[in-house]
Amino acid sequence: MTDFEAQTGQWRRELTAHCYRMLGSWDEAEDVVQETYLRAWRGWEQFHHRASVRTWLYRIATNVTLSALQGRGRRALPSGLGGPDGEGTRPAEVWIQPYADDRDDLRLALIAGLQTLTPGQRAVLLLRDVLAFPAAEVGEMLGLTPAAVKSALQRARARLGEAAHRPDDVAEPTSPAARRQLDAYLTAFRTADITGLTALLRQDAKLELIPGRRWFDGIENCLPVFADAVGEPGDWQMEPTVMNGQPAALVHYRGEPMGTAVLDCRVDGIAGVTVFGRPVTPNTST
C-alpha cells in the first residue's frame, strides 16, 4: 500500500456520501469521488500537508461536485415537483437515486430537500452543519469570505426548513418496529395479501413510483395502486436491505429485477413507500 492510499483511502466512503448529498445521484457521486482521488493523487507530492488530508479531500470533492452541477437542473422526488396529478413534473432523468447506506443523514426527505438549495448553499450547509467544518475552513475550501459563508448558511437553513429535521416518530431500521413493518411488507407482497398491506399503512401514507409523473397521497389513493400491483402469491420476491438509512427491499417480479422499495417506517406504521424502478432486460438474471 502506498503512502497516498494509506492516508486517503479511509475517507472514500464518507466522501461518497457527501457527494451523494450534493448530487442526489449514487452513480454521479461515484464518478465525482473517482475524479477527486485522481486529482488528489496527481497533487499528492505538492500537498505537503498544509491542511489535514480529510479537509484537503473535501475541498477537492466539493469543488469537483460544484463544477458537475453547473447548468444542471435539480434532482427530485415526484412529490417535490408538483401535485399528485403529476402536472408540471420533469422527465425521469431528474429523479433522485437511492443510496445503499445505513446512515440517518442520508434519508430521502433530507436528500430531496437539499436539492432545492442552490449548489453553493448546499455545499456550505453540508460542510458546516453535517460535517462540522469551521466557517474559516469552509471559506477556504470554496473561496468565500467568512461573511459570505455565514450568509449562505443562513439562507440555506431558512430554505431547507422542516426537511432538515427528522420526524420524532421515525423507527430506526434496526428497531423492532421497523423490522416488523418491513417483514410484514415483504410478506404481504410475497403472498399477495392486500389486507395485510393495508393494515401496515398510516392514513397519511404516501406512495411515489420512480420513474413516473404521479404520486399518491393518503391511504385511500395508495391502496388501489397496491391492490393492482400485488398480483398472485409468488409473483414478487423481495430481499430486505437498508437504503438511505431506511428499511428497504430489493424487488424482483417473477424472477426479473424491478428495483428497490424504500420505506418510511414510523412507530405507528408506514408513512411512505418510494419505489425506484429500473428497466427490465429480458432473459437477464441476477
C-alpha positions as CSV (number, residue, x, y, z in Angstrom):
1,M,0.0,0.0,0.0
2,T,1.4,3.4,-1.0
3,D,1.5,6.4,1.4
4,F,-1.2,8.0,-0.6
5,E,-3.5,5.0,-0.3
6,A,-2.9,4.7,3.4
7,Q,-3.7,8.3,4.2
8,T,-6.6,8.9,1.8
9,G,-8.4,5.6,1.5
10,Q,-10.1,5.8,4.8
11,W,-12.2,8.8,3.7
12,R,-13.7,7.4,0.5
13,R,-16.9,6.2,2.0
14,E,-17.8,9.4,3.7
15,L,-16.7,11.4,0.7
16,T,-19.1,9.4,-1.5
17,A,-21.9,10.1,1.0
18,H,-21.1,13.9,0.8
19,C,-21.1,13.9,-3.0
20,Y,-24.4,11.9,-3.0
21,R,-25.9,14.6,-0.7
22,M,-24.8,17.2,-3.1
23,L,-25.9,15.4,-6.3
24,G,-28.8,13.2,-5.3
25,S,-27.3,10.5,-7.6
26,W,-25.3,7.5,-6.5
27,D,-23.8,7.0,-10.0
28,E,-22.7,10.6,-10.3
29,A,-21.3,10.6,-6.7
30,E,-19.1,7.6,-7.5
31,D,-17.8,9.3,-10.6
32,V,-17.0,12.5,-8.7
33,V,-15.2,10.6,-6.0
34,Q,-13.2,8.8,-8.6
35,E,-12.2,12.2,-10.1
36,T,-11.4,13.5,-6.6
37,Y,-9.0,10.7,-5.9
38,L,-7.4,11.1,-9.4
39,R,-6.8,14.8,-8.8
40,A,-5.6,14.1,-5.2
41,W,-3.1,11.5,-6.5
42,R,-1.8,13.9,-9.1
43,G,-1.3,16.6,-6.4
44,W,0.0,14.4,-3.6
45,E,3.6,15.4,-3.9
46,Q,2.7,19.1,-3.8
47,F,0.2,18.8,-0.9
48,H,2.9,19.0,1.8
49,H,0.1,18.5,4.5
50,R,-0.7,22.2,4.6
51,A,-4.2,21.1,5.9
52,S,-5.4,17.8,7.1
53,V,-5.8,15.1,4.5
54,R,-9.6,15.0,5.2
55,T,-10.0,18.7,4.7
56,W,-8.0,18.7,1.5
57,L,-10.0,15.8,0.1
58,Y,-13.3,17.5,0.9
59,R,-12.1,20.7,-0.7
60,I,-11.3,18.8,-3.9
61,A,-14.5,16.7,-3.8
62,T,-16.8,19.7,-3.1
63,N,-15.4,21.8,-5.9
64,V,-15.5,18.9,-8.4
65,T,-19.1,18.5,-7.5
66,L,-19.9,22.1,-7.9
67,S,-18.4,22.0,-11.4
68,A,-20.5,19.0,-12.2
69,L,-23.7,20.9,-11.1
70,Q,-23.1,23.9,-13.3
71,G,-26.0,24.4,-15.7
72,R,-27.8,21.4,-14.3
73,G,-31.4,21.0,-13.2
74,R,-32.1,19.7,-9.8
75,R,-33.0,16.1,-9.0
76,A,-36.2,15.5,-7.0
77,L,-38.8,13.1,-5.9
78,P,-42.2,13.4,-7.7
79,S,-43.8,14.9,-4.6
80,G,-41.3,17.7,-4.8
81,L,-42.1,18.8,-8.3
82,G,-45.9,19.1,-8.4
83,G,-49.2,17.8,-7.1
84,P,-50.4,14.2,-7.1
85,D,-51.9,14.6,-10.6
86,G,-48.3,14.8,-11.9
87,E,-48.8,18.0,-13.8
88,G,-45.6,20.1,-14.1
89,T,-43.2,17.3,-13.3
90,R,-40.0,16.9,-15.2
91,P,-38.6,14.0,-17.2
92,A,-37.4,10.9,-15.5
93,E,-33.7,11.7,-15.7
94,V,-34.1,14.3,-12.9
95,W,-35.2,11.7,-10.2
96,I,-33.1,11.2,-7.1
97,Q,-31.4,7.8,-6.9
98,P,-31.4,5.6,-3.7
99,Y,-28.1,5.0,-1.9
100,A,-27.3,1.7,-0.1
101,D,-26.1,3.1,3.3
102,D,-27.4,2.9,6.8
103,R,-26.6,6.5,7.9
104,D,-29.6,8.6,9.1
105,D,-28.3,11.7,7.5
106,L,-29.0,10.2,4.1
107,R,-32.7,9.9,4.5
108,L,-34.6,10.6,1.3
109,A,-36.5,13.6,2.7
110,L,-33.3,15.3,3.5
111,I,-31.7,14.5,0.1
112,A,-34.8,15.8,-1.7
113,G,-34.7,18.9,0.5
114,L,-31.1,19.6,-0.2
115,Q,-31.7,19.6,-3.9
116,T,-34.0,22.6,-3.6
117,L,-31.0,24.7,-2.5
118,T,-28.5,26.3,-4.9
119,P,-25.3,24.3,-5.2
120,G,-23.4,26.9,-3.3
121,Q,-25.9,26.9,-0.4
122,R,-25.9,23.1,-0.4
123,A,-22.2,23.0,-0.1
124,V,-22.0,25.5,2.7
125,L,-24.8,23.8,4.7
126,L,-23.3,20.3,4.3
127,L,-19.8,21.4,5.2
128,R,-20.9,23.4,8.2
129,D,-24.0,21.6,9.6
130,V,-23.4,18.0,8.6
131,L,-19.7,17.7,8.6
132,A,-19.0,20.4,11.2
133,F,-16.1,22.1,9.4
134,P,-15.2,25.5,10.9
135,A,-16.5,28.5,8.9
136,A,-13.0,29.7,8.1
137,E,-12.1,26.3,6.6
138,V,-15.3,26.3,4.6
139,G,-14.5,29.7,3.2
140,E,-11.0,28.5,2.2
141,M,-12.5,25.4,0.5
142,L,-15.0,27.4,-1.5
143,G,-13.1,30.7,-2.0
144,L,-15.6,32.6,0.1
145,T,-15.3,35.3,2.7
146,P,-16.5,34.5,6.3
147,A,-19.4,36.9,5.7
148,A,-20.4,35.1,2.5
149,V,-20.2,31.7,4.3
150,K,-22.5,33.0,7.1
151,S,-25.0,34.5,4.7
152,A,-25.2,31.3,2.5
153,L,-25.6,29.2,5.6
154,Q,-28.5,31.4,6.9
155,R,-30.3,31.3,3.6
156,A,-29.8,27.5,3.3
157,R,-31.1,26.8,6.7
158,A,-34.2,29.1,6.2
159,R,-35.0,27.5,2.8
160,L,-34.4,23.9,3.9
161,G,-36.7,24.4,6.8
162,E,-38.5,21.2,8.1
163,A,-36.8,18.9,5.6
164,A,-33.6,19.2,7.7
165,H,-35.3,17.8,10.8
166,R,-36.0,14.1,11.2
167,P,-39.6,13.4,12.5
168,D,-39.6,12.4,16.1
169,D,-41.6,9.2,15.4
170,V,-39.2,7.7,12.9
171,A,-38.5,4.0,13.5
172,E,-34.8,3.2,13.1
173,P,-34.1,0.5,10.6
174,T,-32.8,-1.9,13.3
175,S,-35.6,-1.2,15.7
176,P,-38.2,-3.9,16.4
177,A,-41.0,-1.7,15.0
178,A,-39.2,-1.1,11.7
179,R,-38.2,-4.8,11.4
180,R,-41.8,-5.9,12.0
181,Q,-43.1,-3.4,9.4
182,L,-40.5,-4.4,6.8
183,D,-41.1,-8.1,7.3
184,A,-44.9,-7.6,7.1
185,Y,-44.5,-5.6,3.9
186,L,-42.3,-8.2,2.3
187,T,-44.8,-11.0,3.4
188,A,-47.8,-9.0,2.0
189,F,-46.2,-8.8,-1.4
190,R,-44.9,-12.4,-1.4
191,T,-48.4,-13.7,-0.5
192,A,-50.5,-11.1,-2.4
193,D,-52.1,-10.1,0.8
194,I,-53.6,-6.6,0.3
195,T,-55.4,-6.8,3.6
196,G,-52.2,-7.3,5.5
197,L,-50.6,-4.4,3.4
198,T,-53.5,-2.1,4.3
199,A,-53.0,-2.8,8.0
200,L,-49.4,-1.5,7.7
201,L,-50.1,1.9,6.2
202,R,-50.9,5.1,8.1
203,Q,-53.8,7.2,6.9
204,D,-51.4,9.8,5.6
205,A,-49.3,7.3,3.7
206,K,-47.6,8.5,0.5
207,L,-46.6,6.3,-2.5
208,E,-44.0,7.5,-5.0
209,L,-43.1,5.5,-8.1
210,I,-39.9,6.4,-9.9
211,P,-39.7,6.9,-12.8
212,G,-43.2,8.3,-13.1
213,R,-45.1,11.5,-13.2
214,R,-47.6,10.8,-10.5
215,W,-47.5,10.2,-6.8
216,F,-50.3,9.1,-4.4
217,D,-51.2,10.9,-1.2
218,G,-53.2,9.3,1.5
219,I,-54.1,5.7,2.1
220,E,-57.3,5.9,0.0
221,N,-55.2,6.9,-3.0
222,C,-52.4,4.5,-2.4
223,L,-54.4,1.3,-1.9
224,P,-55.8,1.0,-5.4
225,V,-52.3,1.1,-6.8
226,F,-51.1,-1.5,-4.3
227,A,-54.1,-3.7,-4.9
228,D,-53.4,-3.6,-8.7
229,A,-49.7,-4.4,-8.1
230,V,-49.7,-7.4,-5.6
231,G,-50.7,-9.9,-8.3
232,E,-50.7,-13.6,-7.3
233,P,-48.8,-15.3,-4.5
234,G,-45.2,-15.9,-5.5
235,D,-45.1,-13.2,-8.2
236,W,-42.9,-11.0,-6.0
237,Q,-39.6,-11.9,-4.5
238,M,-38.1,-9.4,-2.1
239,E,-34.8,-9.2,-0.2
240,P,-34.6,-7.0,2.9
241,T,-31.9,-4.3,3.0
242,V,-31.3,-0.7,4.1
243,M,-31.2,2.3,1.8
244,N,-30.7,5.9,2.8
245,G,-30.8,4.9,6.4
246,Q,-34.3,3.5,5.9
247,P,-35.7,-0.1,5.8
248,A,-35.9,-1.2,2.1
249,A,-36.4,-4.1,-0.2
250,L,-34.6,-5.3,-3.3
251,V,-37.5,-6.3,-5.6
252,H,-37.9,-9.0,-8.2
253,Y,-41.0,-9.8,-10.2
254,R,-41.3,-13.3,-11.5
255,G,-37.5,-13.6,-11.2
256,E,-36.7,-10.3,-13.0
257,P,-35.2,-7.3,-11.1
258,M,-37.6,-4.5,-10.7
259,G,-35.8,-2.0,-8.5
260,T,-35.9,-1.0,-4.8
261,A,-38.7,0.0,-2.4
262,V,-37.7,2.3,0.4
263,L,-40.0,2.5,3.4
264,D,-40.6,5.5,5.7
265,C,-41.3,3.5,8.9
266,R,-42.8,5.3,11.9
267,V,-43.6,3.9,15.3
268,D,-47.3,3.6,14.3
269,G,-47.0,2.4,10.8
270,I,-45.6,3.0,7.3
271,A,-45.8,6.7,6.3
272,G,-44.4,6.4,2.9
273,V,-43.1,4.0,0.2
274,T,-40.8,5.2,-2.5
275,V,-40.3,2.7,-5.3
276,F,-37.3,3.1,-7.5
277,G,-37.8,1.1,-10.7
278,R,-35.3,0.2,-13.3
279,P,-35.7,-1.1,-16.9
280,V,-36.0,-4.9,-17.0
281,T,-33.8,-6.6,-19.5
282,P,-35.4,-9.8,-20.9
283,N,-33.5,-13.0,-20.3
284,T,-31.2,-11.4,-17.7
285,S,-30.9,-12.8,-14.2
286,T,-29.1,-11.5,-11.1
